[in-house]
Amino acid sequence: MNETSKKLGAHRSIIREIFEYAARKKKELGEDAVFDLSIGNPSVPPPPVVQETLQALLCNTEPTSLHGYTTAAGDIEVRRAIAEYLNENAGIPADPAFLYLTVGAAAALTSALGALLTPADEAIVIPPYFPEYRVFIEHTGARVVEVPAKEPDFTLDLPALSSAVTERTALLVLNTPNNPTGTVLSPEELTALSELLRTKEKEYGHPIYLVSDEPYRELVYDGLKAPSPAAYYDDTLVCYSFSKSLSLPGERIGYVSVSPRAAGASDVYLSVMGAARAMGYVCAPSLFQRLIPACLGKTADIGIYDKNRRRLYDALTSLGFRVVRPAGAFYLFLRSPEPDANAFLEKAKKYGLLFVPSDSFGYPGYVRIAYCVSPETVERALLAFAALAQEYRLREKES
């Protein structure tokens, strides 16, 4: 028996644990008594083009063709459409010959990391980060190196990153807009990071790849755009999922795009294909592959997320909580009123509030609040937050 796999199965993601706890509590206490702000499960329906396209495909396509296998990398016409969109609209260099359709972002990340890492390598991550990064990296045998972002706005700590890059550094994982903070890295930061990595590549004489996790690329607010690192740094692999932009988390469709400008792009792509093959990630769901060309550039109604973002941020800060103002994604990063965020969660449960302690994100002392819920849920949850703030006497401490 593989003891590592057994351990992972026994100690599941805290996000999933809380999500399942919420489901049990809703059955026990009723839907209105539990405010599940734990998981990035979009409540906003997909844009109309999704249903329209699926209906057209189901009605007008021969079933064997529609539901049959595509090539392992995905239908070439779909890959061509995605590459064209990335080149023309997202500023991301892309080539259909270097694009691999995947079973969501998790398969994209594991395929990219499996392609690039060996047990002799180091991979840099930037806390706070999505907890599964560590699981995916350690599965390759590589060593995780953490370089925390800078408070209070959780931007890159470039001097610390420079010190952390060694001869063994194979890659850096970057996530912007960020889960869990909502931070969107600026063009200036990405330019500086790119210059740093190019300097280190010359110093050590080998490529240092950037794996860019971009499932929240379109979820930005206040007129911002989220630039992709691939527009600034050639040695980039973009990992993407349509789960968040199209509100399709359960359909598991995404891609890895190896920049055609990357060092050894052809070999890197072959390695992505090989890593995906070794893990059984071949031929992403064919129906949802064929949905994608009609939906490129479309999103669910992110105006609802923006309304929730502004309402929660303003209300929680007025109650005395310390909150990072997010520019993208659909999460708030809130400072725990006590050092132990898990203890904070246990107190919050008394009021039906459920969110995720930040320890598993590699950055203790905070909680992640997912606001991809209905505005009605937000309003009811704020009453519970007010009671929680009163328990901590936050307003008294402020004055």
FENFEN-V783460 format. One record per residue. RES is the residue in one small letter. SS is DSSP state (2 for helix, 1 for strand, 0 for the rest). PHI is phi in whole degrees, -180 to 180 (none if undefined). Layout:
# FENFEN-V783460
RES:SS:PHI ; RES:SS:PHI
This chain:
# FENFEN-V783460
m:0:none ; n:0:-82 ; e:2:-68 ; t:2:-64 ; s:2:-65 ; k:2:-61 ; k:2:-64 ; l:2:-63 ; g:2:-67 ; a:2:-78 ; h:0:-120 ; r:0:-76 ; s:0:-55 ; i:2:-61 ; i:2:-63 ; r:2:-67 ; e:2:-60 ; i:2:-69 ; f:2:-58 ; e:2:-73 ; y:2:-60 ; a:2:-61 ; a:2:-61 ; r:2:-66 ; k:2:-67 ; k:2:-64 ; k:2:-67 ; e:2:-78 ; l:2:-109 ; g:0:104 ; e:2:-57 ; d:2:-75 ; a:2:-96 ; v:0:-126 ; f:1:-114 ; d:1:-86 ; l:0:-113 ; s:0:-98 ; i:0:-125 ; g:0:-81 ; n:0:-107 ; p:0:-56 ; s:0:-95 ; v:0:-76 ; p:0:-67 ; p:0:-60 ; p:0:-63 ; p:2:-54 ; v:2:-60 ; v:2:-65 ; q:2:-65 ; e:2:-61 ; t:2:-69 ; l:2:-61 ; q:2:-62 ; a:2:-63 ; l:2:-64 ; l:2:-69 ; c:2:-85 ; n:2:-118 ; t:0:-115 ; e:0:-61 ; p:2:-56 ; t:2:-62 ; s:2:-70 ; l:2:-67 ; h:2:-104 ; g:0:-81 ; y:0:-62 ; t:0:-100 ; t:0:-64 ; a:0:-56 ; a:0:-81 ; g:0:109 ; d:0:-56 ; i:2:-65 ; e:2:-68 ; v:2:-66 ; r:2:-63 ; r:2:-65 ; a:2:-64 ; i:2:-64 ; a:2:-62 ; e:2:-63 ; y:2:-63 ; l:2:-62 ; n:2:-65 ; e:2:-90 ; n:2:-122 ; a:2:-114 ; g:0:66 ; i:0:-109 ; p:0:-61 ; a:0:-148 ; d:0:-141 ; p:2:-57 ; a:2:-72 ; f:2:-118 ; l:1:-120 ; y:1:-125 ; l:1:-76 ; t:1:-132 ; v:0:-83 ; g:2:78 ; a:2:-70 ; a:2:-62 ; a:2:-68 ; a:2:-63 ; l:2:-67 ; t:2:-66 ; s:2:-70 ; a:2:-67 ; l:2:-68 ; g:2:-65 ; a:2:-73 ; l:2:-104 ; l:0:-106 ; t:0:-126 ; p:0:-61 ; a:0:-85 ; d:0:-97 ; e:1:-118 ; a:1:-126 ; i:1:-91 ; v:1:-125 ; i:0:-120 ; p:0:-65 ; p:0:-77 ; y:0:-139 ; f:0:-58 ; p:0:-57 ; e:2:-70 ; y:2:-54 ; r:2:-63 ; v:2:-60 ; f:2:-65 ; i:2:-68 ; e:2:-66 ; h:2:-63 ; t:0:-81 ; g:0:92 ; a:0:-75 ; r:1:-98 ; v:1:-85 ; v:1:-118 ; e:1:-97 ; v:0:-129 ; p:0:-60 ; a:0:-71 ; k:1:-94 ; e:0:-78 ; p:0:-91 ; d:0:-102 ; f:0:60 ; t:1:-90 ; l:0:-70 ; d:0:-97 ; l:2:-64 ; p:2:-60 ; a:2:-67 ; l:2:-64 ; s:2:-60 ; s:2:-70 ; a:2:-80 ; v:0:-73 ; t:0:-126 ; e:0:-61 ; r:0:-87 ; t:1:-69 ; a:1:-98 ; l:1:-164 ; l:1:-128 ; v:1:-97 ; l:1:-126 ; n:1:-135 ; t:0:-146 ; p:0:-56 ; n:0:-92 ; n:0:-107 ; p:0:-113 ; t:0:-87 ; g:0:81 ; t:0:-67 ; v:0:-114 ; l:0:-71 ; s:0:-84 ; p:2:-55 ; e:2:-66 ; e:2:-64 ; l:2:-68 ; t:2:-63 ; a:2:-65 ; l:2:-63 ; s:2:-62 ; e:2:-64 ; l:2:-60 ; l:2:-67 ; r:2:-65 ; t:2:-64 ; k:2:-69 ; e:2:-61 ; k:2:-67 ; e:2:-64 ; y:2:-100 ; g:0:74 ; h:0:-152 ; p:0:-65 ; i:0:-120 ; y:1:-83 ; l:1:-114 ; v:1:-99 ; s:1:-101 ; d:1:-91 ; e:0:-126 ; p:0:-70 ; y:0:-107 ; r:0:-53 ; e:0:-89 ; l:0:-93 ; v:1:-135 ; y:0:-131 ; d:0:60 ; g:0:77 ; l:0:-77 ; k:0:-122 ; a:0:-102 ; p:0:-68 ; s:0:-87 ; p:2:-56 ; a:2:-64 ; a:2:-77 ; y:0:-116 ; y:0:-134 ; d:0:-66 ; d:0:-83 ; t:1:-121 ; l:1:-114 ; v:1:-94 ; c:1:-112 ; y:1:-138 ; s:1:-135 ; f:0:-87 ; s:0:-59 ; k:0:-88 ; s:0:-65 ; l:0:-102 ; s:0:56 ; l:0:-129 ; p:2:-63 ; g:2:-82 ; e:2:-90 ; r:0:55 ; i:0:-136 ; g:1:-162 ; y:1:-162 ; v:1:-111 ; s:1:-121 ; v:1:-84 ; s:0:-59 ; p:0:-64 ; r:0:-90 ; a:0:-68 ; a:0:-61 ; g:0:61 ; a:2:-54 ; s:2:-63 ; d:2:-69 ; v:2:-62 ; y:2:-64 ; l:2:-60 ; s:2:-69 ; v:2:-60 ; m:2:-61 ; g:2:-67 ; a:2:-64 ; a:2:-63 ; r:2:-62 ; a:2:-63 ; m:0:-95 ; g:0:83 ; y:0:-93 ; v:0:-119 ; c:0:62 ; a:0:-58 ; p:0:-48 ; s:2:-69 ; l:2:-60 ; f:2:-80 ; q:2:-58 ; r:2:-75 ; l:2:-71 ; i:2:-59 ; p:2:-55 ; a:2:-76 ; c:2:-110 ; l:0:-61 ; g:0:85 ; k:0:-91 ; t:0:-141 ; a:0:-64 ; d:0:-74 ; i:2:-76 ; g:2:-61 ; i:2:-68 ; y:2:-62 ; d:2:-63 ; k:2:-61 ; n:2:-63 ; r:2:-58 ; r:2:-68 ; r:2:-65 ; l:2:-65 ; y:2:-60 ; d:2:-64 ; a:2:-70 ; l:2:-67 ; t:2:-67 ; s:2:-69 ; l:0:-79 ; g:0:106 ; f:0:-76 ; r:1:-99 ; v:1:-131 ; v:1:-78 ; r:0:-76 ; p:0:-83 ; a:0:-102 ; g:1:-156 ; a:0:61 ; f:0:-142 ; y:1:-133 ; l:1:-110 ; f:1:-108 ; l:1:-112 ; r:1:-71 ; s:0:-64 ; p:0:-69 ; e:0:-131 ; p:0:-57 ; d:0:-93 ; a:2:-66 ; n:2:-68 ; a:2:-66 ; f:2:-61 ; l:2:-61 ; e:2:-63 ; k:2:-67 ; a:2:-64 ; k:2:-60 ; k:0:-62 ; y:0:-103 ; g:0:82 ; l:1:-90 ; l:1:-131 ; f:0:-145 ; v:1:-111 ; p:1:-61 ; s:2:-84 ; d:2:-55 ; s:2:-71 ; f:2:-88 ; g:0:78 ; y:0:-149 ; p:0:-62 ; g:0:98 ; y:1:-130 ; v:1:-132 ; r:1:-101 ; i:1:-113 ; a:1:-88 ; y:0:-107 ; c:0:-86 ; v:0:-120 ; s:0:-73 ; p:2:-58 ; e:2:-66 ; t:2:-64 ; v:2:-59 ; e:2:-62 ; r:2:-69 ; a:2:-65 ; l:2:-65 ; l:2:-64 ; a:2:-68 ; f:2:-63 ; a:2:-63 ; a:2:-68 ; l:2:-66 ; a:2:-62 ; q:2:-65 ; e:2:-60 ; y:2:-86 ; r:0:54 ; l:2:-65 ; r:2:-65 ; e:2:-64 ; k:2:-66 ; e:2:-64 ; s:0:-82
